[in-house]
C-alpha cells in the first residue's frame, strides 16, 4: 500500500528573507519546494501539501488598502482565499516542471476550515503577516489602519492578526477522494479559509489559521503515516542559541511533550510546529518530521541518508521500525 505524507510548507519558504516577493522570486522558490515533493513521490509516497501564506496575504492586504479609494477592499478571509489560488498556481506549475509523469496528477483546492467563533484567539492576535517594518513606520501604520503590530524575531515589526484553532475541514471528503486516486493534492493553503457555522451554512471570519496545525488535522483525517513540517533548519535543537545547544534526531512523543512543556520551543518560532507534531503522533500518526526542504526525503527514508531532520515518534525507536 502506498504511504501518505502531508507536507507543510511555510509562506516564508516562497518569499525568503531578503527577497522583495516578486513573482519571479516566488516561482523559483516554488520549484525548490516542488523538487522535494517530487523526490518523496519518486520514493513511493502519496503527497498532500499544505502551505502557509503569511507574507503573501499581508502583502495583498497592503495592496487592497492602498487601492481602496478606487476599488473596495475585501475582507481578510477573502484575501486568504485569493492567496490560496496564487500559491496553488505557483506550486502546480512548478510540479508540472519537475514531476516525472506526464502530465502530473496534481490539483490545488480552495479549502475552508471551520473554527470556533468564540475562540479566544479573536481577542488575542498572534499571527504575523506581511512585510517587516521599522518601529516608527509600524507604529504609524498601526495608528492609521487599526493594526496590532509586534517585534518579530529581531527582524523588525509586523502586523499580527487572529489565529483561531482549526476544527474541521469542509472539503476533506474531496481531498480524500483525490488522494485515493494517487494525486498530489495542494489543500488548506494559508491554513484554510476560516469560516464559522451560521444559520443555513457558513460565513467567513477574519483571521489566518496556523498552517502547521491545519496540516496536522489534514494528516489525521487522511490517516497519513507521516507529517512533514518544513522550516529553515535541518534539525530541531534543544537549548537553542546557548552554549548547550544540541541537535535532536529522534524523540519519543512523551519526551517531545516534556521539552515543549519546559519552554524549549518558543511560541513564535518552533512551538507551533512541535505542538502539531506531538498532536499528530498522539492521534495515531507514525512519525512527524521537522526539517528543511533539502532533507525532506532523507528524513523519512533511512536507506537514503536518513540521518537528517528531527523525528517525533510514538516511542523512541528508529524510523525504519515504524514507516
VODRENBA-78325 format. One record per residue (C-alpha): residue in three letters; x, y, z. Coordinates in nm, 4 decimals. Layout:
% VODRENBA-78325
<pt code="ala" east="X" north="Y" up="Z"/>
...
% end
This chain:
% VODRENBA-78325
<pt code="unk" east="0.0000" north="0.0000" up="0.0000"/>
<pt code="unk" east="0.1330" north="0.3496" up="-0.0814"/>
<pt code="unk" east="0.2267" north="0.5584" up="0.2187"/>
<pt code="unk" east="0.0852" north="0.9100" up="0.2586"/>
<pt code="unk" east="0.2836" north="1.2113" up="0.3771"/>
<pt code="unk" east="0.1301" north="1.5507" up="0.4484"/>
<pt code="unk" east="0.3918" north="1.8204" up="0.3860"/>
<pt code="unk" east="0.3513" north="2.1680" up="0.5386"/>
<pt code="unk" east="0.5354" north="2.4498" up="0.3573"/>
<pt code="unk" east="0.5707" north="2.7952" up="0.5087"/>
<pt code="unk" east="0.4744" north="3.1055" up="0.3157"/>
<pt code="unk" east="0.8212" north="3.2279" up="0.4111"/>
<pt code="unk" east="0.9638" north="2.9437" up="0.2017"/>
<pt code="unk" east="0.8035" north="3.1036" up="-0.1046"/>
<pt code="unk" east="0.9150" north="3.4585" up="-0.0142"/>
<pt code="unk" east="1.2528" north="3.4154" up="0.1516"/>
<pt code="unk" east="1.4356" north="3.6524" up="0.3836"/>
<pt code="unk" east="1.5762" north="3.9486" up="0.1927"/>
<pt code="unk" east="1.3537" north="3.8996" up="-0.1118"/>
<pt code="unk" east="1.1040" north="4.1547" up="-0.2390"/>
<pt code="unk" east="0.8463" north="3.8898" up="-0.3184"/>
<pt code="unk" east="0.8300" north="3.9310" up="-0.6963"/>
<pt code="unk" east="0.6520" north="3.6676" up="-0.8979"/>
<pt code="unk" east="0.9849" north="3.5540" up="-1.0451"/>
<pt code="unk" east="1.1335" north="3.5038" up="-0.6975"/>
<pt code="unk" east="0.8303" north="3.3156" up="-0.5700"/>
<pt code="unk" east="0.8141" north="3.0928" up="-0.8772"/>
<pt code="unk" east="1.1816" north="2.9984" up="-0.8373"/>
<pt code="unk" east="1.1279" north="2.9150" up="-0.4706"/>
<pt code="unk" east="0.8202" north="2.7098" up="-0.5586"/>
<pt code="unk" east="1.0360" north="2.4977" up="-0.7882"/>
<pt code="unk" east="1.2612" north="2.4104" up="-0.4917"/>
<pt code="unk" east="0.9531" north="2.3017" up="-0.2980"/>
<pt code="unk" east="0.8270" north="2.1031" up="-0.5968"/>
<pt code="unk" east="1.1581" north="1.9195" up="-0.6258"/>
<pt code="unk" east="1.1304" north="1.7997" up="-0.2645"/>
<pt code="unk" east="0.7735" north="1.6842" up="-0.3281"/>
<pt code="unk" east="0.8871" north="1.5037" up="-0.6432"/>
<pt code="unk" east="1.1614" north="1.3205" up="-0.4516"/>
<pt code="unk" east="0.9048" north="1.1948" up="-0.1992"/>
<pt code="unk" east="0.6722" north="1.0818" up="-0.4755"/>
<pt code="unk" east="0.9549" north="0.9020" up="-0.6523"/>
<pt code="unk" east="1.0234" north="0.7203" up="-0.3232"/>
<pt code="unk" east="0.6696" north="0.5820" up="-0.3257"/>
<pt code="unk" east="0.4846" north="0.8368" up="-0.1122"/>
<pt code="unk" east="0.1462" north="0.9866" up="-0.1903"/>
<pt code="unk" east="0.1952" north="1.3546" up="-0.1074"/>
<pt code="unk" east="-0.0527" north="1.6113" up="0.0228"/>
<pt code="unk" east="0.0694" north="1.9713" up="0.0510"/>
<pt code="unk" east="-0.0490" north="2.2362" up="0.2952"/>
<pt code="unk" east="0.1148" north="2.5783" up="0.2652"/>
<pt code="unk" east="0.1294" north="2.8989" up="0.4632"/>
<pt code="unk" east="0.0529" north="3.2456" up="0.3275"/>
<pt code="unk" east="0.1674" north="3.4910" up="0.5953"/>
<pt code="unk" east="0.3876" north="3.7110" up="0.3752"/>
<pt code="unk" east="0.1559" north="3.6885" up="0.0751"/>
<pt code="unk" east="-0.1725" north="3.7660" up="0.2497"/>
<pt code="unk" east="-0.0114" north="4.0554" up="0.4361"/>
<pt code="unk" east="0.1257" north="4.1977" up="0.1123"/>
<pt code="unk" east="-0.2136" north="4.1570" up="-0.0547"/>
<pt code="unk" east="-0.3774" north="4.3333" up="0.2386"/>
<pt code="unk" east="-0.1474" north="4.6323" up="0.1893"/>
<pt code="unk" east="-0.2310" north="4.6394" up="-0.1825"/>
<pt code="unk" east="-0.6022" north="4.6226" up="-0.1022"/>
<pt code="unk" east="-0.5751" north="4.9113" up="0.1426"/>
<pt code="unk" east="-0.3663" north="5.1206" up="-0.0958"/>
<pt code="unk" east="-0.6252" north="5.0979" up="-0.3746"/>
<pt code="unk" east="-0.9343" north="5.1198" up="-0.1525"/>
<pt code="unk" east="-1.0371" north="5.4605" up="-0.2868"/>
<pt code="unk" east="-1.0620" north="5.3137" up="-0.6374"/>
<pt code="unk" east="-1.1656" north="4.9525" up="-0.5672"/>
<pt code="unk" east="-1.3327" north="4.8415" up="-0.2405"/>
<pt code="unk" east="-1.1015" north="4.6395" up="-0.0160"/>
<pt code="unk" east="-1.2064" north="4.2800" up="0.0502"/>
<pt code="unk" east="-1.2155" north="4.1081" up="0.3916"/>
<pt code="unk" east="-0.9061" north="3.9278" up="0.5155"/>
<pt code="unk" east="-1.0665" north="3.5830" up="0.4831"/>
<pt code="unk" east="-1.1368" north="3.6535" up="0.1134"/>
<pt code="unk" east="-0.7762" north="3.7614" up="0.0702"/>
<pt code="unk" east="-0.6812" north="3.4262" up="0.2224"/>
<pt code="unk" east="-0.8804" north="3.2511" up="-0.0496"/>
<pt code="unk" east="-0.7119" north="3.4672" up="-0.3111"/>
<pt code="unk" east="-0.3661" north="3.3668" up="-0.1904"/>
<pt code="unk" east="-0.4711" north="3.0010" up="-0.1935"/>
<pt code="unk" east="-0.5208" north="3.0449" up="-0.5656"/>
<pt code="unk" east="-0.1989" north="3.2435" up="-0.6062"/>
<pt code="unk" east="0.0271" north="2.9966" up="-0.4255"/>
<pt code="unk" east="-0.1607" north="2.6935" up="-0.5533"/>
<pt code="unk" east="-0.0906" north="2.8090" up="-0.9079"/>
<pt code="unk" east="0.2800" north="2.8594" up="-0.8338"/>
<pt code="unk" east="0.3105" north="2.5091" up="-0.6900"/>
<pt code="unk" east="0.1032" north="2.3379" up="-0.9597"/>
<pt code="unk" east="0.3107" north="2.4940" up="-1.2373"/>
<pt code="unk" east="0.6337" north="2.4103" up="-1.0548"/>
<pt code="unk" east="0.5243" north="2.0497" up="-1.0134"/>
<pt code="unk" east="0.4457" north="2.0292" up="-1.3845"/>
<pt code="unk" east="0.8090" north="2.1204" up="-1.4447"/>
<pt code="unk" east="0.9698" north="1.8637" up="-1.2155"/>
<pt code="unk" east="0.7386" north="1.5625" up="-1.1709"/>
<pt code="unk" east="0.8470" north="1.2778" up="-1.3982"/>
<pt code="unk" east="0.4996" north="1.1585" up="-1.5010"/>
<pt code="unk" east="0.3317" north="1.3450" up="-1.7854"/>
<pt code="unk" east="0.1028" north="1.5117" up="-1.7149"/>
<pt code="unk" east="0.1485" north="1.5004" up="-1.3363"/>
<pt code="unk" east="-0.1604" north="1.4178" up="-1.1319"/>
<pt code="unk" east="-0.1731" north="1.7360" up="-0.9282"/>
<pt code="unk" east="-0.4570" north="1.9630" up="-0.8171"/>
<pt code="unk" east="-0.4854" north="2.2718" up="-0.5954"/>
<pt code="unk" east="-0.8066" north="2.3215" up="-0.3963"/>
<pt code="unk" east="-0.9554" north="2.6289" up="-0.2339"/>
<pt code="unk" east="-1.0352" north="2.4843" up="0.1076"/>
<pt code="unk" east="-1.2411" north="2.6119" up="0.4011"/>
<pt code="unk" east="-1.1702" north="2.5278" up="0.7654"/>
<pt code="unk" east="-1.4290" north="2.5585" up="1.0404"/>
<pt code="unk" east="-1.3190" north="2.7476" up="1.3512"/>
<pt code="unk" east="-1.4966" north="2.8363" up="1.6749"/>
<pt code="unk" east="-1.6453" north="3.1851" up="1.6611"/>
<pt code="unk" east="-1.5805" north="3.2160" up="2.0358"/>
<pt code="unk" east="-1.2141" north="3.1174" up="2.0074"/>
<pt code="unk" east="-1.0134" north="3.3447" up="2.2435"/>
<pt code="unk" east="-0.7673" north="3.3971" up="1.9566"/>
<pt code="unk" east="-1.0051" north="3.6532" up="1.8052"/>
<pt code="unk" east="-0.9329" north="3.8802" up="2.1007"/>
<pt code="unk" east="-0.5608" north="3.7991" up="2.1191"/>
<pt code="unk" east="-0.3951" north="3.8274" up="1.7757"/>
<pt code="unk" east="-0.0698" north="3.6334" up="1.7405"/>
<pt code="unk" east="-0.0173" north="3.5515" up="1.3705"/>
<pt code="unk" east="0.2362" north="3.7758" up="1.1897"/>
<pt code="unk" east="0.1568" north="3.8604" up="0.8297"/>
<pt code="unk" east="0.3089" north="4.0770" up="0.5607"/>
<pt code="unk" east="0.6460" north="4.2526" up="0.5417"/>
<pt code="unk" east="0.8747" north="4.3752" up="0.8178"/>
<pt code="unk" east="0.8791" north="4.7436" up="0.9124"/>
<pt code="unk" east="1.0993" north="4.9701" up="1.1176"/>
<pt code="unk" east="0.9421" north="5.0547" up="1.4531"/>
<pt code="unk" east="0.8364" north="5.4108" up="1.3644"/>
<pt code="unk" east="0.6748" north="5.3036" up="1.0384"/>
<pt code="unk" east="0.4983" north="5.0118" up="1.2060"/>
<pt code="unk" east="0.3565" north="5.2383" up="1.4752"/>
<pt code="unk" east="0.2369" north="5.4886" up="1.2119"/>
<pt code="unk" east="0.0614" north="5.2162" up="1.0144"/>
<pt code="unk" east="-0.0920" north="5.0728" up="1.3298"/>
<pt code="unk" east="-0.2372" north="5.4131" up="1.4179"/>
<pt code="unk" east="-0.3658" north="5.4785" up="1.0650"/>
<pt code="unk" east="-0.5075" north="5.1325" up="0.9904"/>
<pt code="unk" east="-0.6004" north="4.9929" up="1.3294"/>
<pt code="unk" east="-0.3325" north="4.7234" up="1.3134"/>
<pt code="unk" east="-0.1772" north="4.5417" up="1.6035"/>
<pt code="unk" east="0.1990" north="4.5244" up="1.5492"/>
<pt code="unk" east="0.4759" north="4.3404" up="1.7328"/>
<pt code="unk" east="0.8500" north="4.2889" up="1.7009"/>
<pt code="unk" east="0.9124" north="3.9600" up="1.5193"/>
<pt code="unk" east="1.2256" north="3.7540" up="1.5869"/>
<pt code="unk" east="1.4632" north="4.0509" up="1.5836"/>
<pt code="unk" east="1.3946" north="4.1205" up="1.2158"/>
<pt code="unk" east="1.1572" north="4.4140" up="1.2514"/>
<pt code="unk" east="0.7909" north="4.4807" up="1.3247"/>
<pt code="unk" east="0.4930" north="4.3123" up="1.1596"/>
<pt code="unk" east="0.1179" north="4.3221" up="1.1697"/>
<pt code="unk" east="-0.0414" north="4.0401" up="1.3683"/>
<pt code="unk" east="-0.3927" north="3.9011" up="1.3245"/>
<pt code="unk" east="-0.6149" north="3.6458" up="1.4949"/>
<pt code="unk" east="-0.5165" north="3.2810" up="1.4502"/>
<pt code="unk" east="-0.8065" north="3.0588" up="1.5602"/>
<pt code="unk" east="-0.7576" north="2.6845" up="1.6000"/>
<pt code="unk" east="-0.8754" north="2.4639" up="1.3116"/>
<pt code="unk" east="-1.1690" north="2.2368" up="1.3999"/>
<pt code="unk" east="-1.2940" north="2.0757" up="1.0799"/>
<pt code="unk" east="-1.2132" north="2.0819" up="0.7073"/>
<pt code="unk" east="-1.5216" north="2.1287" up="0.4898"/>
<pt code="unk" east="-1.3705" north="1.9698" up="0.1786"/>
<pt code="unk" east="-1.1921" north="1.6781" up="0.3482"/>
<pt code="unk" east="-1.4068" north="1.4232" up="0.1618"/>
<pt code="unk" east="-1.2970" north="1.5646" up="-0.1736"/>
<pt code="unk" east="-0.9345" north="1.5725" up="-0.0574"/>
<pt code="unk" east="-0.9564" north="1.2072" up="0.0494"/>
<pt code="unk" east="-1.1069" north="1.1059" up="-0.2840"/>
<pt code="unk" east="-0.8249" north="1.2719" up="-0.4775"/>
<pt code="unk" east="-0.5600" north="1.1207" up="-0.2503"/>
<pt code="unk" east="-0.7134" north="0.7770" up="-0.3015"/>
<pt code="unk" east="-0.6559" north="0.8302" up="-0.6744"/>
<pt code="unk" east="-0.2861" north="0.8923" up="-0.6075"/>
<pt code="unk" east="-0.2953" north="1.2620" up="-0.6885"/>
<pt code="unk" east="-0.0697" north="1.5290" up="-0.5393"/>
<pt code="unk" east="-0.3223" north="1.7498" up="-0.3604"/>
<pt code="unk" east="-0.2481" north="2.1083" up="-0.2550"/>
<pt code="unk" east="-0.5041" north="2.1951" up="0.0096"/>
<pt code="unk" east="-0.5778" north="2.4228" up="0.3068"/>
<pt code="unk" east="-0.3486" north="2.6971" up="0.1789"/>
<pt code="unk" east="-0.2768" north="2.9558" up="0.4458"/>
<pt code="unk" east="-0.4231" north="2.7143" up="0.6984"/>
<pt code="unk" east="-0.7543" north="2.7222" up="0.5112"/>
<pt code="unk" east="-1.0147" north="2.9963" up="0.4716"/>
<pt code="unk" east="-1.1545" north="3.0385" up="0.8264"/>
<pt code="unk" east="-1.5322" north="3.0007" up="0.8500"/>
<pt code="unk" east="-1.7831" north="2.9555" up="1.1310"/>
<pt code="unk" east="-2.1112" north="2.7694" up="1.1206"/>
<pt code="unk" east="-2.4035" north="3.0033" up="1.0745"/>
<pt code="unk" east="-2.7776" north="2.9667" up="1.0259"/>
<pt code="unk" east="-2.8166" north="2.7905" up="0.6948"/>
<pt code="unk" east="-2.4472" north="2.7431" up="0.6250"/>
<pt code="unk" east="-2.1123" north="2.9053" up="0.6935"/>
<pt code="unk" east="-1.9656" north="3.2554" up="0.6912"/>
<pt code="unk" east="-1.6088" north="3.3707" up="0.6621"/>
<pt code="unk" east="-1.4302" north="3.5325" up="0.9544"/>
<pt code="unk" east="-1.1125" north="3.7359" up="0.9510"/>
<pt code="unk" east="-0.8018" north="3.5565" up="1.0685"/>
<pt code="unk" east="-0.5166" north="3.3388" up="0.9483"/>
<pt code="unk" east="-0.5095" north="2.9806" up="1.0781"/>
<pt code="unk" east="-0.1712" north="2.8299" up="1.1641"/>
<pt code="unk" east="-0.0863" north="2.6076" up="0.8677"/>
<pt code="unk" east="0.1048" north="2.3546" up="1.0797"/>
<pt code="unk" east="-0.1998" north="2.2919" up="1.2994"/>
<pt code="unk" east="-0.4203" north="2.2557" up="0.9925"/>
<pt code="unk" east="-0.1664" north="2.0212" up="0.8333"/>
<pt code="unk" east="-0.1879" north="1.8057" up="1.1470"/>
<pt code="unk" east="-0.5660" north="1.7950" up="1.1117"/>
<pt code="unk" east="-0.5403" north="1.7028" up="0.7424"/>
<pt code="unk" east="-0.2885" north="1.4275" up="0.8191"/>
<pt code="unk" east="-0.5027" north="1.2803" up="1.0953"/>
<pt code="unk" east="-0.8214" north="1.2916" up="0.8894"/>
<pt code="unk" east="-0.6483" north="1.1149" up="0.5998"/>
<pt code="unk" east="-0.4801" north="0.8549" up="0.8197"/>
<pt code="unk" east="-0.1408" north="0.9637" up="0.6851"/>
<pt code="unk" east="0.1689" north="0.7809" up="0.8040"/>
<pt code="unk" east="0.3877" north="1.0927" up="0.8156"/>
<pt code="unk" east="0.3577" north="1.4663" up="0.8773"/>
<pt code="unk" east="0.6486" north="1.6730" up="0.7454"/>
<pt code="unk" east="0.6849" north="2.0284" up="0.8762"/>
<pt code="unk" east="0.9322" north="2.2246" up="0.6659"/>
<pt code="unk" east="1.1286" north="2.5079" up="0.8212"/>
<pt code="unk" east="1.4610" north="2.6821" up="0.7561"/>
<pt code="unk" east="1.6773" north="2.4495" up="0.9673"/>
<pt code="unk" east="1.7561" north="2.0839" up="0.9034"/>
<pt code="unk" east="1.7023" north="1.9739" up="1.2632"/>
<pt code="unk" east="1.5491" north="2.0974" up="1.5900"/>
<pt code="unk" east="1.7910" north="2.1845" up="1.8707"/>
<pt code="unk" east="1.7474" north="2.1883" up="2.2449"/>
<pt code="unk" east="1.8757" north="2.4933" up="2.4360"/>
<pt code="unk" east="1.8818" north="2.6761" up="2.1039"/>
<pt code="unk" east="2.1091" north="2.9794" up="2.0921"/>
<pt code="unk" east="2.3104" north="2.8838" up="2.4013"/>
<pt code="unk" east="2.6463" north="2.7130" up="2.4502"/>
<pt code="unk" east="2.4465" north="2.3998" up="2.5408"/>
<pt code="unk" east="2.2683" north="2.3848" up="2.2041"/>
<pt code="unk" east="2.2410" north="2.0300" up="2.0713"/>
<pt code="unk" east="2.0522" north="1.8930" up="1.7699"/>
<pt code="unk" east="1.7937" north="1.6181" up="1.8096"/>
<pt code="unk" east="1.7401" north="1.3372" up="1.5577"/>
<pt code="unk" east="1.4688" north="1.1221" up="1.7205"/>
<pt code="unk" east="1.2347" north="1.1911" up="2.0119"/>
<pt code="unk" east="0.9561" north="0.9834" up="2.1568"/>
<pt code="unk" east="0.6335" north="1.1808" up="2.1807"/>
<pt code="unk" east="0.6429" north="1.1912" up="2.5609"/>
<pt code="unk" east="0.9973" north="1.3289" up="2.5540"/>
<pt code="unk" east="0.8950" north="1.5892" up="2.2971"/>
<pt code="unk" east="0.5969" north="1.6869" up="2.5126"/>
<pt code="unk" east="0.8235" north="1.7295" up="2.8131"/>
<pt code="unk" east="1.0601" north="1.9608" up="2.6254"/>
<pt code="unk" east="0.7610" north="2.1546" up="2.4906"/>
<pt code="unk" east="0.6187" north="2.1978" up="2.8397"/>
<pt code="unk" east="0.9604" north="2.3133" up="2.9627"/>
<pt code="unk" east="0.9586" north="2.6017" up="2.7145"/>
<pt code="unk" east="1.2259" north="2.4653" up="2.4808"/>
<pt code="unk" east="1.0213" north="2.5602" up="2.1737"/>
<pt code="unk" east="0.9094" north="2.9278" up="2.1762"/>
<pt code="unk" east="0.5544" north="3.0024" up="2.0586"/>
<pt code="unk" east="0.6790" north="3.2477" up="1.7977"/>
<pt code="unk" east="0.9071" north="3.0003" up="1.6219"/>
<pt code="unk" east="0.9300" north="2.6236" up="1.6792"/>
<pt code="unk" east="0.6395" north="2.5962" up="1.9254"/>
<pt code="unk" east="0.3504" north="2.5542" up="1.6773"/>
<pt code="unk" east="0.5454" north="2.3011" up="1.4723"/>
<pt code="unk" east="0.6298" north="2.0911" up="1.7753"/>
<pt code="unk" east="0.2703" north="2.1124" up="1.9016"/>
<pt code="unk" east="0.1430" north="1.9949" up="1.5617"/>
<pt code="unk" east="0.3977" north="1.7110" up="1.5537"/>
<pt code="unk" east="0.3046" north="1.5922" up="1.9025"/>
<pt code="unk" east="-0.0688" north="1.6078" up="1.8302"/>
<pt code="unk" east="-0.0261" north="1.4129" up="1.5068"/>
<pt code="unk" east="0.1560" north="1.1272" up="1.6760"/>
<pt code="unk" east="-0.0865" north="1.1258" up="1.9695"/>
<pt code="unk" east="-0.3746" north="1.0983" up="1.7207"/>
<pt code="unk" east="-0.2270" north="0.7826" up="1.5674"/>
<pt code="unk" east="0.0343" north="0.9123" up="1.3229"/>
<pt code="unk" east="0.3500" north="0.7067" up="1.2862"/>
<pt code="unk" east="0.6071" north="0.9859" up="1.2605"/>
<pt code="unk" east="0.6223" north="1.3640" up="1.2412"/>
<pt code="unk" east="0.9323" north="1.5262" up="1.0955"/>
<pt code="unk" east="1.0670" north="1.8798" up="1.1267"/>
<pt code="unk" east="1.3387" north="1.9639" up="0.8733"/>
<pt code="unk" east="1.4346" north="2.1910" up="0.5844"/>
<pt code="unk" east="1.3411" north="2.1446" up="0.2210"/>
<pt code="unk" east="1.6759" north="1.9899" up="0.1280"/>
<pt code="unk" east="1.6344" north="1.6987" up="0.3712"/>
<pt code="unk" east="1.2693" north="1.6035" up="0.3329"/>
<pt code="unk" east="1.3230" north="1.2668" up="0.1673"/>
<pt code="unk" east="1.6292" north="1.1798" up="0.3766"/>
<pt code="unk" east="1.4365" north="1.2495" up="0.6956"/>
<pt code="unk" east="1.1734" north="0.9889" up="0.6021"/>
<pt code="unk" east="1.3853" north="0.7294" up="0.4258"/>
<pt code="unk" east="1.6675" north="0.5802" up="0.6364"/>
<pt code="unk" east="1.8020" north="0.3987" up="0.3315"/>
<pt code="unk" east="1.8708" north="0.7309" up="0.1629"/>
<pt code="unk" east="2.0838" north="0.9142" up="0.4180"/>
<pt code="unk" east="1.8222" north="0.9160" up="0.6897"/>
<pt code="unk" east="2.0356" north="1.0971" up="0.9467"/>
<pt code="unk" east="1.8501" north="1.4212" up="0.8824"/>
<pt code="unk" east="1.5634" north="1.6100" up="1.0358"/>
<pt code="unk" east="1.4069" north="1.5755" up="1.3781"/>
<pt code="unk" east="1.1549" north="1.2911" up="1.4057"/>
<pt code="unk" east="0.8847" north="1.2650" up="1.6712"/>
<pt code="unk" east="0.7706" north="0.9061" up="1.7135"/>
<pt code="unk" east="0.5160" north="0.7227" up="1.9286"/>
<pt code="unk" east="0.8120" north="0.5612" up="2.1028"/>
<pt code="unk" east="1.1817" north="0.6419" up="2.0842"/>
<pt code="unk" east="1.2803" north="0.3988" up="1.8081"/>
<pt code="unk" east="1.4427" north="0.4181" up="1.4630"/>
<pt code="unk" east="1.2089" north="0.5491" up="1.1969"/>
<pt code="unk" east="1.2614" north="0.2387" up="0.9873"/>
<pt code="unk" east="1.0712" north="0.0445" up="1.2532"/>
<pt code="unk" east="0.7527" north="0.2453" up="1.2033"/>
<pt code="unk" east="0.7420" north="0.3539" up="0.8391"/>
% end
